[in-house]
Amino acid sequence: MLVSAQIDAHLPALTPAERRVAAVVADDPEAVAFGTVADVARRAGTSGATVVRLAAKLGFEGFVDLQAAVREELARRLRPASERIRRPAPGDVLGSALATEMANVAATLEPVDRQAFGAAVTLLSGAPDRAGRNRGTDRPPLGRGGARAAPRVFVLSGDASAGVASLFAGELSMLRPGVVLVGGSEVRVARLLADIGAADVVVVIDLARYDRAVLDATGRAAGAGAAVVALTDSALSPLAAAATVSFAASVTGAGPFDSHVGLLALANALLAGIAARLRRSATDRLDRVESAWREAAVLTD
């Protein structure tokens, strides 16, 4: 029986404080899976004793058993497609997909920490700090003909997330210069990242099971001092561990494959934030792009 179903079954018997803990268990399972009794209590605004009492009311021997059940549910989400395809298909595939993807978007965006989101937008906007320096360097920004005026953004992803990465890099490049989509062979990836430094930012996008080459490249970039913004699937992800700022997407699929809708929602939210932060320069840049498309007559209605 799912933990959420156990909560629903026992809801009438829960006290208001226990209901607050139950809301944390249902809405933020990673906080339970990878946190402590004190962490959960703090999130719920109650005591550790209340957390333990809730676990008992739900039929667990204690918090450790509740935590194990939540971890098992999270692990089931990460099972490979070859296992998930053996599950019985739902009768209404479209209805199931609609409900699943709406839940993915809500579960991805609702828990996002606003301060972390703002930090990521600042990093990706490439704006100098108040002293006129770029992030991670004492050098003042220079204009055209001099050193680069803003940190570069390198976008790196695993194979399955390459579509999201390509879309994000393409649209980000229409808002600001210095965006590099990193892909191809490991030789090419190493070459593109060879001179990355403390003034640069890496956006890395990948889900379990993680691409080892992506993990290695991210580690090298972080080791060189670059800031890392990770879009991944869990707080336990090795990408999250290496990141300056990380976001976890809900990736539950209506079929045998992971959903990338949550990742795309995160990417779109970041782009909206960057566009708002760079409104004047981004508007000028988009105007130039549109003018170039019209002159080349490359698009049609």
N, C-alpha and C positions, 0 to 999 in steps of 0.2 A: 504494500500500500504506500502510495506517495506521501511524503511528509505533508505536502499541501492538503491532501485529502484527509489526513489525520487531523490537521488543524481545523478543517471545515467540520469534521465530525464532532470535535470536542469544543467548538467555538461557544455554544451556549453556556458551558460550565466554566469558562475562563473569566478571571477578574479583569478589570480595565488594564492593570499593569501587565498581566499575562498576555492580553491581546496586543499590547504594544510590542512585546517580545515576539509574539507570533507573526506580527507584521514584518519585523526584521527578518525572521526566518523565511517567510514567503517571498518578500520583495528583494532581499539582498542575501541570497544563500551563500555567496562567497565569503561574506563577513562571518558567517557561522562556520563554514567549512575550514577556513584558514585563520580564524580568530580565537579568542579565549572567552571564557565566561564574562570576564570584565569588559572585553571589547563589545560583546553583544549587549550587556547591561547598559553600557554607556550610550550606545546607539539608540536603545529603547527608552532611555531616561529613567531607568529603574535599577534595582539591586541585583547582584549576582544570585542571591537566594531565589528571586523571582524567576530567573532564567532556569535554574535547576528545577524549580517546582513545575514550570511549564513542560520541561522534558519528561518529567514523571507523569504528568497528566496526559501527555501524548502517548504514553505506553513505553517510554524508554527508561532504562535503568539509571540514566544520568545524562549529563551534557555530552560526555564522550560518545555515548551511543547515538544520541541525536546528531552529533557532528559527523559520525561515521555514515549515518544514513544520508545526510545531505551530500557528503563527499561522493557517495556511491551514485546518487542521482546526477551530480555534475559529471562524473566519469562516464555515465551512460550516454550523455550528450556528445562525448568525444569519440565514441566508437566508430570505426571505419565504415565507409559506405558498403563494403562487402558484407558486413554483418547487418546493417540497418535495412538493406534491401529485402532481407528475409522476414521482416515484420509484415503482418497482414496489411494490405492497402486499405485506406479508409474508403467508405462508400462514396462520399462526396469529396472528390479530390480538390475541386476548386474551393469549396467551402473550408476544407481543412487547410489549404494553402493560405487563404485569406486570413483565417484566424491565427495561423502560425506566424505569418509575416507581420501582422499587426502587433502581435505579442512581442516579436523580436525587436521591432522598432521601439516600442514602449519600454521594454526591459533594457534596451541599450541606452536610450537617451535620458530617461527619467533619473537614473542614479548618478549621472555625470556630475562630478564636483565642479561647481562654477569657477572656483579659483583655478583649478587645474586646467579647465577649458580656456580661461583667459590667458593663462601662461602659455598654452600651446599656440593660441592665436597670435600672441606677441612674438613668439619665436618664429612662426611661419610667415609673419608679415615682414620680417626683416627690418623693422624700424630700429634706428639707433636709440640708445638710452638718452636720458635727459642731459648727460654730459656731452652728447654728440659722438659717443663711441658705439661701435658695433658690439653686439653681445660677444663676450669672450676675448676681446682684444682692446688694447689701449689706443689703437690707431683711429684717427678721426675718419669719417666717411669722405670719400672723394667723389667727384662727379665724373662725367664722361672724359675718357682720355687718361684717367688716373687709375688707382686701385679700385676694386669693386666697392660700390657704395653700400651694399647690403650683403649679409651672409647668403651663401648659396643654399638651396634646399635639394637634397638628394632623396628621391623616392625609390624605395627598395621593397620588393615583395616576394613571397613564395609563388610557386607556379599557379596554384588555384586562385590566388587573389590578384593575379596580374591584371585582370580587367579593371578592378577597382583602382589599383595603383595607376594604371594608364589614364583612366578618366580623371583621377585626382590631379596627377601631374599636368595633364593637358589643360585643365581648367585653372589650376593655380598659375600656370605660365601665362595665362591671359590676364591675370591680376597683377603679376609682378615678374621681374626678370630673375634670371639665375636659377631656374628650376631644371633639374637633371633627372630624367627617368633612367634608373639603373636596371639593366637587365642583360640577358644574353649569357654567354659562357662565363665561367668563373674567371677566365683570363680577362675578359672585357670588364667584368665587375671590379676586379682588383685594380685594373688600369684607371677606371673612372673614379675610384675612391683613393687613389694613391696619394693625392696631395690634400686630402680632406684635413681640416684643422679645427681649432677651437672656435673659429668664427662661423662655422657651418652648422647646418641642421640636417638630420636624417629622419625621414618619415619611413617607418618600417611597418609593413602590413603582412600578417601571416596568422594562420590558425593551426591548431594541432591536427595532424601530426606535422611538426614544424620542419621546414626545409633547413638542413644542417648548414648549407652554404650561406643562407640568409642569416642564421645565427652567428656564424663565423664573421661575416662581413659587418654585421651590427656591432659585434664585440670589438673589431678593429677600429671602427669609426668612433665608438665610445672611448676606446683607449687613446685615440688621437685627440680627445677633448671635445668632439662634436656633441651637440645636444641631440638626444634621440626622442622622437615622439612615436610611441608605439600604438598601433591599432591592432588589437589581438582579441583573444577570446576568454581570457581568464587572468585574475590577479596572480595566479601561479605560473603563468607563462614565462618562459625564460626571456622573452622579449620585454615583458613588463619589468623583470628584475634588472635589465640593463638600461631601462629608459629613464630619461629625465622626467617625462610626463607620459602616462599610459592610460588607455581607455579600453575597456572590455566590452565586446559586442556579444549579444545573444545570437547564437548561430544554429538554433534548433531548425532542422529541415522538415518540411512536410513529406519529403521522400527520403531516399537513401543518402543524399548529399547534404553537407553543411550549407546553411543559408548565408549568403553574403549581403543580405539586405541591411542588416544592422550595421555592418562595416560601411556600406554605402551611405547610410543615414549619418553616421559619424563624419564621414568625409564631406558630405554636403553641409553639415552644420559648421565644420571648420572653415569651409570655403565661404559660407555666409558671414562668419565672424571676421575673416580676413578682408573680405570685400568691404565690410562696414568700417574696418579700421583704416583701410587704404583708399577710402572712397574717392578722393580727388585724383590721386595718381592712377588708381585702378580704372577710373572712368576714362581718363586720357588714354590709357593703354588699350582698353576695349574699343574706344573710338578708332584708334589706329588699326587695330585688327579688323574691325568691320570695314574700314576704308580699303584695306588691302584686299579683302575678300571681294568687295564690289569691283575694284579695278581689275582683278584677275578673273572676274565672272565665274567663280568656281562653285557658287551655290545657286540653287533655283528653288522656287516655291512649289 
